[in-house]
Amino acid sequence: MSVLFRLLVVVLLCAGFTTQARDLPDWLRREPATLAAASLPPEARDTLALIRQGGPYPYRRDGVTFQNREGRLPDAPNGFYREYTVTTPGSRDRGARRIISGGRPPAVFYYSDDHYRSFRRIQD
C-alpha cells in the first residue's frame, strides 16, 4: 500500500472516534469479530437457547427492538434486530450483557458484554 493511502485510512479511522460508525463510508465499516457459541458464558448460551425456542424470557424487555443507533451492527431495516438480556451473576439489575438477534426467525446473533459498546457475531 502506498504511504498516502495508509495516511488516508488512518485519518478516516481517527475521524471515526468523533463520529458514529454509520457516518463512515461503507468500505470502512466492519462486520463484528466472531465468537464461537460454545465459548459464550453459560448464561449467554442459556439466553441463546431461549431465543431459539421462542421464550419464555425472564425479563420484560427481552425481545424489544434494538435500534442500532450507534451503527455498530450492519445496517438493517427497522425492527430487524431484537435484544435479549444475558443474566449477569451478582448484578441486581439486568447487567450489561446482551444478545442481539437479527431476522424473523432469527438468522444472525451478536453478543455484547459491555452494554452495546462492542459486539461479536455468534457462530454456531
Buried (B, 14 or more C-beta within 10 A) or exposed (E): EEEEEEEEEEEEEEEBEEEEBEEBEEEEBEEBEEBEBEEBBEBBBBBBEBBEEEEEBEBEEBBEEBEBEEBBBBEEEEEBBBBBBBBBEEEEEBBBBBBBBBEEEBEBBBBBBEEBEEBBBBEE
